Amino acid sequence: EHVRSLPKIIAIVRDPITRAVSSYKYNYIEPAIKKLRSGRGISASGQPIPGDKSDTYYRRHHLFSFEELAFAELAMLKECLKPGGRGERWTYNGFGKEPDMFFYESIQRRNYGGNGNHSISSSDAALDSKPLIHLDEACYIQTKSNAVPRVQWKELAIQHPDKILRLPNLQLTQSIVGRGVYALPLGWWYEVFSNAAANKEDHIHVVCTEDMAETPEVVMEDVTKFLGLPEFDFSNVTSVGRYNVGGHRGYDKVTKTRDDDGGSEKEDTEGSALPKHQDTSPSASDADLLSITDALRNELIHFYHPYNEHLFQLIGKRCPWK
């Protein structure tokens, strides 16, 4: 009887590796530089970092590279998400331990092989075998340290005590890699609609960011149909270009062609736009911080692959990711 009140959800996803790099750039580098400039930066050892240095100095001496943060998070995620790991155990205790819990039958069935009272079609059997895991709460464990707020960074802090980890947008910097595991958070919503005997395609629509760049008119037509809105010609809008990409916040600059970043993940709580006086000399470039070795790229591809495949099964289509 609650099907009519269920929401319609539009989820936008992009290649998880490019998303991770973008998130690191906009949610770690920029907020960190801003914090350091202000003189309010605290190193991993708990010492204040002087605010009278150049951006070049801060990048060289006080910022972790993408590779450092990504490898540390990957090690934690692999341990947390392994079969029988903390991810499954925490989710069971939080959502599936007691019969009166909303997700009790779902977790008993999907995480532990119980049948429950929920019937599924053969086409959903493969999806139904994937465990439900509450990624944020289960895997990203707090510490008692103000300067090193997450367990995954403890070794990094020992190796590089002068670098900065404590930033206001912690929920983003802690999960530079994990936020690209789209199948896990979406899996909960698909389970909600399945339990409500609702057609999931009527309530969840997933858009690949790459399709928005390549065929924006088709994407907008599909979104319009999903929402049940009247037909509309978006060509006069999509032909203008794109806004809020490549480091340009808001709607004051149009990007005609696809830039190197392909979008931004600017979501920090204090605002991450850098002042106009920023140091743009080659020595202050983010290139070294952003570089990905073949070893890391292969690790990321291997890690994301099963979750990407699960996502494509859930949404019934494939995104054009390598």
Backbone as numpy.savetxt, mean C-alpha at the origin, in Angstrom:
# Nx Ny Nz CAx CAy CAz Cx Cy Cz
-31.34 -9.57 4.20 -32.15 -8.35 4.20 -31.30 -7.08 4.20
-29.98 -7.25 4.39 -29.10 -6.08 4.45 -28.41 -5.80 3.13
-28.70 -6.60 2.09 -27.98 -6.45 0.82 -28.16 -5.06 0.24
-29.37 -4.51 0.34 -29.62 -3.20 -0.26 -28.81 -2.09 0.39
-28.40 -2.28 1.64 -27.66 -1.24 2.34 -26.15 -1.38 2.19
-25.69 -2.43 1.50 -24.26 -2.62 1.32 -23.68 -1.53 0.43
-22.47 -1.10 0.71 -21.87 -0.03 -0.10 -21.35 -0.54 -1.43
-21.08 0.40 -2.31 -20.35 0.10 -3.54 -18.93 0.61 -3.34
-17.97 -0.24 -3.60 -16.57 0.08 -3.34 -15.81 0.13 -4.66
-15.09 1.23 -4.87 -14.19 1.35 -6.02 -12.77 1.35 -5.48
-12.00 0.34 -5.83 -10.61 0.22 -5.39 -9.69 0.48 -6.59
-8.68 1.30 -6.38 -7.71 1.63 -7.44 -6.37 1.01 -7.06
-5.83 0.19 -7.94 -4.57 -0.50 -7.67 -3.57 -0.19 -8.77
-2.30 -0.27 -8.44 -1.24 -0.09 -9.44 -0.16 -1.12 -9.20
0.74 -1.25 -10.15 1.84 -2.20 -10.00 2.47 -2.03 -8.63
2.49 -3.08 -7.81 2.93 -2.91 -6.41 4.38 -2.47 -6.24
5.24 -2.80 -7.18 6.63 -2.37 -7.04 6.77 -0.88 -7.32
6.18 -0.39 -8.40 6.24 1.05 -8.68 5.48 1.83 -7.60
4.41 1.24 -7.06 3.68 1.89 -5.98 4.55 2.03 -4.74
5.32 0.97 -4.44 6.18 0.98 -3.26 7.25 2.06 -3.38
7.87 2.17 -4.55 8.90 3.20 -4.76 8.29 4.59 -4.63
7.11 4.78 -5.23 6.44 6.07 -5.14 6.09 6.41 -3.70
5.60 5.42 -2.96 5.24 5.66 -1.56 6.47 6.04 -0.75
7.58 5.37 -0.99 8.82 5.69 -0.29 9.22 7.14 -0.57
9.12 7.54 -1.82 9.53 8.89 -2.21 8.67 9.95 -1.54
7.35 9.77 -1.60 6.45 10.81 -1.12 6.10 10.69 0.36
6.22 9.49 0.91 5.81 9.29 2.30 6.97 9.06 3.25
8.19 8.93 2.70 9.36 8.86 3.58 10.33 10.00 3.28
10.83 10.09 2.04 11.85 11.10 1.75 11.34 12.51 2.03
10.22 12.88 1.43 9.76 14.27 1.54 9.38 14.65 2.98
8.59 13.83 3.69 8.30 14.18 5.08 9.55 14.20 5.96
10.50 13.29 5.68 11.73 13.24 6.48 12.55 14.51 6.28
12.70 14.94 5.03 13.45 16.17 4.75 12.78 17.36 5.43
11.46 17.39 5.35 10.72 18.49 5.98 10.94 18.50 7.49
10.88 17.33 8.10 11.08 17.23 9.54 12.51 17.62 9.92
13.49 17.16 9.14 14.88 17.47 9.44 15.17 18.95 9.29
14.60 19.57 8.26 14.80 21.01 8.08 14.28 21.80 9.28
13.20 21.32 9.85 12.57 22.04 10.96 13.37 21.96 12.25
14.36 21.06 12.28 15.14 20.87 13.50 14.47 19.96 14.52
13.39 19.27 14.10 12.66 18.40 15.01 12.93 16.92 14.74
13.93 16.63 13.91 14.24 15.25 13.60 14.93 14.53 14.74
14.55 13.26 14.95 15.17 12.42 15.98 15.75 11.19 15.32
17.00 10.90 15.60 17.65 9.74 14.99 17.16 8.45 15.63
17.51 7.33 15.01 17.11 6.03 15.53 17.71 5.75 16.91
18.79 6.44 17.23 19.40 6.28 18.55 18.77 7.20 19.58
17.79 8.02 19.14 17.10 8.91 20.06 17.73 10.27 20.20
18.74 10.58 19.39 19.43 11.86 19.47 18.82 12.88 18.51
18.76 14.15 18.91 18.24 15.18 18.00 19.18 15.39 16.82
18.60 15.66 15.66 19.38 15.91 14.45 19.31 17.41 14.15
20.44 18.07 13.99 20.43 19.53 13.77 19.67 19.92 12.51
18.99 21.06 12.57 18.16 21.49 11.45 18.80 22.52 10.55
20.12 22.72 10.66 20.78 23.76 9.89 21.64 23.20 8.76
21.33 21.98 8.33 22.13 21.34 7.28 21.41 21.41 5.93
22.12 21.06 4.87 21.54 21.07 3.53 20.77 19.78 3.27
19.91 19.80 2.25 19.18 18.59 1.86 20.15 17.49 1.45
21.22 17.89 0.78 22.22 16.91 0.37 22.79 16.19 1.58
23.10 16.93 2.61 23.64 16.36 3.84 22.64 15.37 4.45
21.39 15.78 4.54 20.38 14.90 5.14 20.21 13.62 4.34
20.19 13.74 3.02 20.03 12.53 2.20 21.21 11.56 2.39
22.39 12.11 2.52 23.58 11.27 2.63 23.72 10.62 4.00
23.31 11.33 5.04 23.64 10.89 6.39 22.46 10.47 7.26
21.24 10.86 6.91 20.14 10.63 7.84 18.92 9.94 7.25
18.96 9.58 5.97 17.81 8.90 5.37 18.16 7.45 5.03
17.24 6.56 5.33 17.37 5.18 4.88 17.00 5.11 3.40
17.64 4.23 2.68 17.31 4.05 1.26 16.06 3.19 1.13
15.46 3.21 -0.05 14.31 2.35 -0.33 14.70 0.89 -0.10
15.88 0.53 -0.56 16.33 -0.86 -0.43 16.42 -1.29 1.03
16.94 -0.42 1.88 17.06 -0.76 3.30 15.70 -0.98 3.94
14.78 -0.06 3.71 13.45 -0.20 4.31 12.69 -1.37 3.71
12.82 -1.58 2.40 12.08 -2.65 1.73 12.55 -4.02 2.19
13.85 -4.24 2.26 14.36 -5.54 2.70 13.94 -5.84 4.14
13.99 -4.82 5.01 13.60 -5.02 6.40 12.13 -5.39 6.50
11.29 -4.71 5.74 9.86 -5.01 5.78 9.55 -6.37 5.15
10.24 -6.69 4.07 10.03 -7.99 3.43 10.32 -9.14 4.38
11.40 -9.04 5.12 11.76 -10.11 6.06 10.65 -10.29 7.09
10.11 -9.19 7.58 9.03 -9.26 8.56 7.77 -9.85 7.94
7.40 -9.41 6.74 6.18 -9.87 6.10 6.23 -11.36 5.79
7.37 -11.83 5.32 7.49 -13.25 5.01 7.28 -14.10 6.26
7.81 -13.65 7.37 7.64 -14.39 8.62 6.20 -14.31 9.11
5.61 -13.13 9.01 4.25 -12.93 9.51 3.21 -13.68 8.68
3.40 -13.71 7.36 2.40 -14.25 6.45 2.59 -15.72 6.10
3.60 -16.36 6.64 3.80 -17.77 6.35 2.66 -18.59 6.95
2.36 -19.77 6.41 1.30 -20.62 6.96 1.50 -20.86 8.45
0.48 -20.59 9.23 0.56 -20.75 10.67 1.31 -19.65 11.38
1.68 -18.60 10.65 2.45 -17.50 11.22 1.60 -16.54 12.03
2.22 -15.45 12.46 1.53 -14.48 13.31 0.29 -13.91 12.63
0.35 -13.73 11.30 -0.80 -13.19 10.59 -2.06 -14.02 10.81
-1.95 -15.32 10.63 -3.10 -16.20 10.81 -3.50 -16.30 12.28
-2.51 -16.40 13.17 -2.81 -16.55 14.59 -3.50 -15.31 15.16
-2.98 -14.13 14.83 -3.57 -12.89 15.33 -4.99 -12.74 14.79
-5.18 -13.03 13.51 -6.51 -12.89 12.91 -7.51 -13.84 13.55
-7.07 -15.05 13.83 -7.95 -16.01 14.51 -8.36 -15.50 15.88
-7.42 -15.03 16.66 -7.73 -14.54 18.00 -8.61 -13.30 17.97
-8.39 -12.46 16.96 -9.15 -11.21 16.89 -10.52 -11.33 16.25
-10.69 -12.27 15.32 -11.92 -12.31 14.54 -12.56 -13.68 14.41
-11.87 -14.76 14.79 -12.44 -16.08 14.53 -12.41 -17.05 15.68
-12.17 -16.56 16.87 -12.01 -17.47 18.01 -13.35 -17.86 18.64
-14.28 -16.92 18.69 -15.57 -17.15 19.35 -16.68 -17.27 18.31
-17.62 -18.21 18.52 -18.70 -18.43 17.54 -19.58 -17.20 17.28
-19.64 -16.26 18.21 -20.50 -15.09 17.99 -19.79 -13.97 17.24
-18.54 -14.19 16.85 -17.82 -13.20 16.05 -18.32 -13.23 14.62
-18.40 -12.05 13.98 -18.98 -11.95 12.64 -18.24 -12.83 11.63
-16.91 -12.87 11.72 -16.12 -13.61 10.74 -15.75 -15.01 11.23
-16.40 -15.48 12.28 -16.04 -16.78 12.86 -16.06 -17.90 11.82
-17.19 -18.09 11.14 -17.29 -19.17 10.17 -16.34 -18.97 9.00
-16.18 -17.73 8.57 -15.28 -17.45 7.45 -13.85 -17.86 7.78
-13.39 -17.51 8.97 -12.01 -17.83 9.35 -11.85 -19.31 9.63
-12.85 -19.93 10.26 -12.79 -21.38 10.47 -12.68 -22.11 9.14
-13.41 -21.64 8.17 -13.44 -22.30 6.86 -12.18 -22.02 6.06
-11.80 -20.75 5.98 -10.71 -20.36 5.09 -9.33 -20.56 5.72
-9.21 -20.32 7.00 -7.90 -20.42 7.64 -7.60 -21.81 8.20
-8.68 -22.56 8.54 -8.47 -23.83 9.22 -9.21 -25.00 8.60
-9.82 -24.78 7.43 -10.41 -25.89 6.70 -11.75 -26.38 7.19
-12.37 -25.66 8.14 -13.69 -26.05 8.61 -14.75 -25.74 7.58
-15.84 -26.47 7.58 -16.90 -26.27 6.60 -17.87 -25.17 7.01
-18.15 -25.05 8.34 -19.12 -24.07 8.78 -20.48 -24.32 8.15
-21.26 -23.27 8.06 -22.59 -23.39 7.45 -22.66 -22.62 6.15
-21.50 -22.25 5.62 -21.46 -21.38 4.44 -21.14 -22.21 3.21
-22.03 -22.20 2.24 -21.81 -22.95 1.00 -21.21 -22.03 -0.04
-20.35 -22.58 -0.89 -19.71 -21.79 -1.93 -19.82 -22.54 -3.25
-19.75 -21.78 -4.34 -19.78 -22.38 -5.66 -18.40 -22.94 -5.98
-18.36 -23.86 -6.92 -17.07 -24.46 -7.29 -16.13 -23.43 -7.86
-16.67 -22.40 -8.52 -15.82 -21.37 -9.11 -15.12 -20.53 -8.05
-15.71 -20.47 -6.83 -15.11 -19.70 -5.75 -14.25 -20.55 -4.83
-14.16 -21.84 -5.11 -13.46 -22.74 -4.20 -11.99 -22.36 -4.04
-11.32 -22.02 -5.15 -9.90 -21.66 -5.08 -9.69 -20.40 -4.25
-10.57 -19.41 -4.42 -10.46 -18.18 -3.66 -10.76 -18.43 -2.19
-11.71 -19.30 -1.94 -12.15 -19.54 -0.57 -11.08 -20.23 0.26
-10.12 -20.86 -0.40 -9.06 -21.55 0.34 -7.99 -20.59 0.86
-8.01 -19.33 0.42 -7.01 -18.36 0.87 -7.39 -17.85 2.26
-6.46 -17.82 3.20 -6.79 -17.36 4.55 -7.07 -15.87 4.61
-7.94 -15.49 5.54 -8.15 -14.08 5.83 -7.08 -13.65 6.83
-6.41 -12.55 6.54 -5.37 -12.03 7.43 -5.54 -10.52 7.55
-5.56 -10.05 8.79 -5.63 -8.60 9.04 -4.20 -8.08 9.04
-3.76 -7.63 7.88 -2.34 -7.32 7.66 -1.81 -6.26 8.63
-2.48 -5.12 8.71 -1.95 -4.01 9.50 -1.80 -4.36 10.98
-2.84 -4.93 11.56 -2.81 -5.21 12.99 -1.93 -6.41 13.33
-1.91 -7.39 12.45 -1.19 -8.63 12.76 0.31 -8.52 12.56
0.73 -7.79 11.55 2.13 -7.84 11.14 2.99 -6.65 11.58
2.39 -5.49 11.67 3.19 -4.30 11.98 3.16 -4.06 13.48
4.17 -4.63 14.16 4.19 -4.69 15.62 4.89 -3.46 16.19
4.25 -2.83 17.16 4.83 -1.65 17.80 5.96 -2.04 18.74
6.83 -1.05 18.99 7.86 -1.19 20.01 7.58 -0.16 21.10
8.36 -0.19 22.13 8.23 0.80 23.18 9.15 2.00 22.95
9.84 1.97 21.83 10.79 3.04 21.51 10.12 4.12 20.67
10.26 5.37 21.08 9.71 6.47 20.31 10.51 6.70 19.03
11.80 6.43 19.06 12.67 6.68 17.91 12.62 5.54 16.89
12.33 4.32 17.35 12.23 3.15 16.46 10.87 2.50 16.73
9.81 3.01 16.09 8.44 2.64 16.48 7.96 1.28 16.00
8.72 0.57 15.16 8.26 -0.73 14.68 9.39 -1.76 14.79
9.00 -2.98 15.14 9.95 -4.07 15.35 10.77 -4.35 14.09
10.17 -4.20 12.93 10.85 -4.52 11.67 12.10 -3.67 11.45
12.21 -2.53 12.17 13.33 -1.61 11.97 14.42 -1.75 13.04
14.29 -2.68 13.95 15.24 -2.76 15.06 16.67 -2.99 14.58
16.87 -3.90 13.64 18.22 -4.16 13.13 18.76 -2.96 12.35
17.88 -2.32 11.56 18.32 -1.13 10.83 18.79 -0.05 11.79
18.07 0.11 12.90 18.43 1.14 13.87 19.79 0.86 14.50
20.10 -0.42 14.71 21.40 -0.78 15.27 22.52 -0.51 14.26
22.24 -0.82 12.99 23.25 -0.64 11.94 23.45 0.83 11.58
22.36 1.62 11.65 22.42 3.03 11.23 21.75 3.91 12.28
22.39 4.09 13.43 21.75 4.83 14.53 21.51 6.30 14.26
22.18 6.86 13.23 22.04 8.29 12.96 20.90 8.61 11.99
20.26 7.58 11.45 19.21 7.82 10.46 17.84 7.92 11.12
16.88 8.46 10.38 15.58 8.80 10.95 14.50 7.77 10.57
13.70 7.41 11.54 12.58 6.48 11.32 11.26 7.06 11.81
11.30 7.85 12.85 10.08 8.37 13.45 9.55 9.54 12.65
8.43 9.31 11.92 7.78 10.34 11.13 6.29 10.34 11.45
5.58 11.44 11.19 4.17 11.52 11.57 3.26 10.56 10.81
3.64 10.19 9.58 2.80 9.30 8.77 3.26 7.85 8.92
3.34 7.39 10.15 3.88 6.07 10.44 3.11 4.96 9.75
1.78 5.12 9.63 0.98 4.06 9.02 1.35 3.84 7.56
2.03 4.81 6.95 2.45 4.67 5.56 3.89 4.22 5.44
4.77 4.80 6.25 6.18 4.41 6.15 6.41 2.98 6.62
5.58 2.49 7.53 5.76 1.12 8.01 5.40 0.09 6.96
4.57 0.46 6.00 4.03 -0.52 5.05 4.26 -0.11 3.60
5.47 0.34 3.30 5.82 0.70 1.93 5.63 -0.49 0.99
5.98 -1.68 1.45 5.80 -2.90 0.66 4.41 -3.48 0.87
3.97 -3.56 2.11 2.73 -4.26 2.44 1.48 -3.66 1.85
1.47 -2.36 1.62 0.27 -1.73 1.06 0.01 -2.17 -0.38
0.97 -2.84 -1.00 0.78 -3.37 -2.34 0.24 -4.79 -2.37
0.00 -5.38 -1.19 -0.60 -6.72 -1.12 -2.12 -6.52 -1.10
-2.68 -6.13 -2.23 -4.07 -5.69 -2.31 -5.07 -6.80 -1.96
-4.71 -8.04 -2.25 -5.67 -9.14 -2.07 -6.07 -9.33 -0.62
-5.19 -9.00 0.32 -5.51 -9.24 1.72 -6.61 -8.31 2.24
-6.50 -7.00 2.12 -7.61 -6.15 2.59 -8.87 -6.31 1.77
-8.74 -6.49 0.46 -9.94 -6.68 -0.37 -10.65 -8.00 -0.05
-9.87 -9.01 0.38 -10.47 -10.30 0.69 -11.55 -10.21 1.76
-11.38 -9.31 2.73 -12.38 -9.13 3.78 -13.69 -8.61 3.20
-13.60 -7.67 2.27 -14.82 -7.12 1.68 -15.53 -8.15 0.81
-14.77 -8.92 0.06 -15.40 -9.98 -0.73 -16.09 -10.99 0.18
-15.51 -11.25 1.32 -16.13 -12.18 2.27 -17.42 -11.60 2.84
-17.45 -10.31 3.13 -18.66 -9.66 3.63 -19.80 -9.81 2.62
-19.52 -9.52 1.36 -20.57 -9.60 0.35 -20.98 -11.04 0.10
-20.04 -11.96 0.20 -20.38 -13.37 0.04 -21.31 -13.83 1.15
-21.04 -13.42 2.39 -21.89 -13.80 3.52 -23.28 -13.18 3.42
-23.36 -12.04 2.76 -24.65 -11.36 2.60 -25.41 -11.85 1.38
-24.91 -12.91 0.74 -25.54 -13.46 -0.46 -25.65 -12.40 -1.55
-24.68 -11.50 -1.60 -24.68 -10.44 -2.61 -23.73 -10.80 -3.74
-24.04 -10.30 -4.92 -23.16 -10.49 -6.07 -21.98 -9.53 -5.92
-20.79 -10.07 -5.70 -19.64 -9.22 -5.41 -19.35 -8.23 -6.54
-19.63 -8.63 -7.79 -19.36 -7.74 -8.92 -20.25 -6.50 -8.88
-21.37 -6.59 -8.18 -22.27 -5.44 -8.07 -21.81 -4.46 -6.99
-20.86 -4.88 -6.16 -20.49 -4.05 -5.02 -19.01 -3.67 -4.97
-18.16 -4.36 -5.71 -16.74 -4.03 -5.72 -16.27 -3.90 -7.17
-15.68 -2.76 -7.47 -15.13 -2.53 -8.81 -13.68 -2.10 -8.65
-12.77 -2.82 -9.27 -11.35 -2.54 -9.14 -10.81 -1.96 -10.44
-10.11 -0.85 -10.31 -9.53 -0.15 -11.46 -8.02 -0.27 -11.40
-7.40 -0.68 -12.48 -5.94 -0.69 -12.59 -5.47 0.70 -13.00
-4.57 1.29 -12.25 -4.10 2.64 -12.54 -3.55 2.74 -13.96
-2.88 1.69 -14.41 -2.30 1.71 -15.75 -3.38 1.86 -16.82
-4.55 1.27 -16.60 -5.65 1.42 -17.55 -6.18 2.85 -17.56
-6.14 3.51 -16.41 -6.57 4.90 -16.36 -5.69 5.79 -17.23
-4.40 5.43 -17.31 -3.47 6.20 -18.12 -3.63 5.89 -19.60
-3.89 4.61 -19.92 -3.92 4.19 -21.32 -5.30 4.34 -21.97
-6.34 3.98 -21.25 -7.71 4.03 -21.82 -8.66 4.68 -20.82
-8.47 5.96 -20.53 -9.27 6.61 -19.49 -10.76 6.65 -19.79
-11.13 6.80 -21.08 -12.55 6.86 -21.41 -13.25 5.54 -21.07
-12.58 4.43 -21.40 -13.16 3.11 -21.10 -13.30 2.91 -19.60
-12.26 3.31 -18.86 -12.30 3.16 -17.40 -13.46 3.94 -16.81
-13.64 5.18 -17.26 -14.70 6.02 -16.71 -16.08 5.50 -17.11
-16.19 4.94 -18.30 -17.47 4.33 -18.71 -17.81 3.15 -17.81
-16.81 2.33 -17.50 -17.04 1.17 -16.63 -17.44 1.61 -15.22
-16.79 2.65 -14.71 -17.12 3.16 -13.38 -18.54 3.71 -13.37
-18.91 4.41 -14.43 -20.27 4.97 -14.53 -21.32 3.87 -14.49
-21.09 2.80 -15.25 -22.02 1.67 -15.27 -22.10 1.00 -13.90
-20.94 0.83 -13.26 -20.90 0.18 -11.95 -21.73 0.96 -10.92
-21.66 2.28 -10.98 -22.39 3.12 -10.03 -23.85 3.32 -10.42
-24.24 2.85 -11.61 -25.61 3.00 -12.05 -25.95 4.42 -12.46
-24.96 5.17 -12.93 -25.17 6.55 -13.33 -25.50 6.63 -14.82
-26.11 7.72 -15.26 -26.39 7.89 -16.68 -25.11 7.96 -17.50
-25.19 7.57 -18.74 -24.02 7.65 -19.62 -23.53 9.09 -19.72
-22.21 9.22 -19.85 -21.63 10.56 -19.93 -20.38 10.50 -20.79
-20.18 11.52 -21.60 -18.99 11.60 -22.46 -17.87 12.28 -21.69
-16.87 11.49 -21.28 -15.76 12.01 -20.50 -14.60 12.49 -21.36
-14.72 12.40 -22.67 -13.57 12.69 -23.54 -13.06 14.11 -23.39
-13.97 15.07 -23.14 -13.51 16.45 -22.99 -12.73 16.65 -21.69
-12.86 15.70 -20.75 -12.10 15.76 -19.50 -10.81 14.96 -19.62
-10.90 13.74 -20.10 -9.73 12.87 -20.18 -8.71 13.36 -21.21
-9.17 14.10 -22.22 -8.25 14.57 -23.25 -7.36 15.71 -22.76
-7.74 16.35 -21.68 -6.96 17.48 -21.16 -5.63 17.01 -20.60
-5.64 15.90 -19.89 -4.44 15.39 -19.25 -4.75 14.90 -17.86
-3.71 14.77 -17.04 -3.89 14.23 -15.68 -3.43 15.25 -14.64
-4.08 15.21 -13.50 -3.73 16.07 -12.38 -3.24 15.22 -11.22
-2.57 15.89 -10.28 -2.15 15.25 -9.03 -1.23 14.05 -9.28
-0.32 14.18 -10.23 0.64 13.12 -10.52 2.04 13.71 -10.62
3.02 12.85 -10.47 4.40 13.26 -10.66 4.87 14.35 -9.71
4.32 14.39 -8.51 4.75 15.37 -7.53 3.98 16.68 -7.57
3.00 16.81 -8.47 2.20 18.02 -8.56 0.87 17.79 -7.85
0.72 18.40 -6.69 -0.49 18.20 -5.91 -1.60 19.12 -6.40
-2.83 18.62 -6.32 -3.98 19.45 -6.64 -4.24 19.54 -8.13
-4.85 20.64 -8.54 -5.34 20.78 -9.90 -4.82 22.04 -10.59
-3.61 22.44 -10.21 -3.04 23.64 -10.82 -2.08 23.31 -11.96
-1.78 22.03 -12.18 -0.86 21.66 -13.25 -1.34 20.40 -13.95
-1.41 20.48 -15.27 -1.82 19.33 -16.07 -0.59 18.58 -16.56
-0.59 17.26 -16.42 0.48 16.42 -16.95 -0.04 15.79 -18.24
0.56 16.17 -19.35 0.08 15.71 -20.65 0.50 14.28 -20.94
1.74 13.95 -20.59 2.25 12.62 -20.89 2.61 11.93 -19.60
2.75 10.63 -19.67 3.05 9.85 -18.48 4.48 10.11 -18.03
4.63 10.56 -16.76 5.97 10.83 -16.26 6.60 9.56 -15.71
7.84 9.71 -15.25 8.57 8.53 -14.77 7.92 7.88 -13.56
7.26 8.72 -12.75 6.70 8.17 -11.51 5.35 7.53 -11.74
4.59 8.04 -12.71 3.31 7.44 -13.04 2.24 7.67 -12.00
2.43 8.62 -11.11 1.45 8.87 -10.06 2.15 9.10 -8.75
1.39 9.45 -7.75 2.01 9.70 -6.47 1.22 9.07 -5.35
1.90 8.92 -4.23 1.30 8.33 -3.04 1.40 9.33 -1.90
1.12 10.61 -2.19 1.33 11.64 -1.19 0.18 11.63 -0.20
0.42 11.00 0.95 -0.65 10.86 1.92 -0.21 11.19 3.33
0.95 11.85 3.49 1.43 12.05 4.85 0.57 13.05 5.59
0.53 12.95 6.90 -0.40 13.71 7.70 -0.02 15.17 7.87
1.25 15.51 7.61 1.65 16.90 7.76 1.80 17.61 6.42
1.56 16.92 5.31 1.77 17.51 4.01 3.21 17.35 3.60
3.45 16.88 2.38 4.82 16.52 2.03 5.42 17.38 0.93
4.71 18.42 0.47 5.27 19.23 -0.59 6.49 19.98 -0.07
7.56 19.97 -0.84 8.78 20.65 -0.43 8.75 22.10 -0.85
9.34 23.00 -0.08 9.39 24.41 -0.43 10.16 24.63 -1.73
9.97 25.80 -2.31 10.60 26.10 -3.59 12.11 26.21 -3.48
12.65 26.38 -2.26 14.09 26.57 -2.12 14.84 25.25 -2.01
14.18 24.15 -2.32 14.85 22.86 -2.17 16.09 22.75 -3.06
17.06 22.01 -2.60 18.32 21.80 -3.31 18.10 20.77 -4.41
18.22 21.19 -5.67 17.97 20.28 -6.80 19.25 19.94 -7.54
20.39 20.17 -6.93 21.66 19.82 -7.57 21.78 18.31 -7.68
22.58 17.81 -8.64 22.70 16.37 -8.82 23.08 15.64 -7.55
23.92 16.27 -6.70 24.35 15.59 -5.48 23.21 15.40 -4.49
22.13 16.21 -4.67 21.00 16.10 -3.75 19.90 15.22 -4.33
20.20 14.59 -5.45 19.19 13.76 -6.12 18.77 12.58 -5.26
17.54 12.12 -5.49 17.03 10.94 -4.78 17.43 9.64 -5.48
18.16 9.72 -6.58 18.43 8.54 -7.39 19.06 7.41 -6.58
20.06 7.72 -5.77 20.72 6.67 -4.99 19.78 6.06 -3.96
18.95 6.89 -3.35 18.01 6.39 -2.35 16.93 5.52 -2.98
16.55 5.86 -4.21 15.45 5.17 -4.88 15.88 3.94 -5.67
17.17 3.76 -5.89 17.64 2.69 -6.78 17.25 1.32 -6.23
16.95 0.40 -7.16 16.58 -0.97 -6.80 17.57 -1.92 -7.45
18.25 -2.71 -6.65 19.17 -3.71 -7.20 18.37 -4.86 -7.78
19.02 -5.65 -8.62 18.35 -6.82 -9.19 17.90 -7.78 -8.09
18.71 -7.87 -7.04 18.38 -8.78 -5.93 17.08 -8.37 -5.26
16.92 -7.06 -5.01 15.68 -6.59 -4.38 14.50 -6.73 -5.33
14.71 -6.37 -6.59 13.60 -6.49 -7.55 13.11 -7.92 -7.64
14.03 -8.86 -7.70 13.63 -10.27 -7.78 12.90 -10.71 -6.51
13.36 -10.22 -5.35 12.68 -10.52 -4.09 11.25 -10.00 -4.11
11.07 -8.77 -4.58 9.75 -8.16 -4.62 8.83 -8.88 -5.60
9.36 -9.23 -6.77 8.55 -9.95 -7.76 8.09 -11.29 -7.20
9.01 -12.00 -6.58 8.69 -13.31 -6.00 7.67 -13.16 -4.87
7.84 -12.14 -4.04 6.92 -11.95 -2.91 5.51 -11.59 -3.39
5.43 -10.65 -4.32 4.12 -10.16 -4.75 3.35 -11.15 -5.63
4.06 -12.01 -6.35 3.42 -12.85 -7.37 2.18 -13.59 -6.88
2.23 -14.37 -5.80 1.03 -15.10 -5.39 -0.12 -14.19 -4.99
0.20 -13.04 -4.41 -0.85 -12.10 -4.01 -1.46 -11.41 -5.22
-0.63 -11.11 -6.23 -1.17 -10.54 -7.47 -2.11 -11.54 -8.15
-1.70 -12.80 -8.20 -2.54 -13.82 -8.83 -3.85 -13.98 -8.07
-3.79 -13.94 -6.75 -5.01 -14.01 -5.94 -5.91 -12.81 -6.24
-5.31 -11.63 -6.35 -6.08 -10.44 -6.68 -6.79 -10.59 -8.02
-6.07 -11.07 -9.03 -6.66 -11.21 -10.35 -7.82 -12.20 -10.34
-7.70 -13.24 -9.51 -8.81 -14.19 -9.36 -10.00 -13.50 -8.70
-9.75 -12.71 -7.70 -10.83 -12.01 -7.00 -11.59 -11.07 -7.93
-10.86 -10.29 -8.72 -11.50 -9.24 -9.51 -11.90 -9.71 -10.90
-11.48 -10.90 -11.28 -11.90 -11.44 -12.57 -11.23 -10.83 -13.77
-10.08 -10.21 -13.58 -9.31 -9.64 -14.71 -7.87 -9.48 -14.27
-7.00 -9.21 -15.23 -5.58 -9.03 -14.93 -5.19 -7.57 -15.19
-4.39 -7.04 -14.30 -3.81 -5.72 -14.52 -2.53 -5.90 -15.34
-2.16 -4.91 -16.15 -0.97 -5.05 -17.03 0.33 -4.82 -16.29
0.61 -5.69 -15.32 1.83 -5.59 -14.55 2.83 -6.61 -15.04
4.11 -6.30 -14.99 5.14 -7.23 -15.44 5.32 -8.34 -14.44
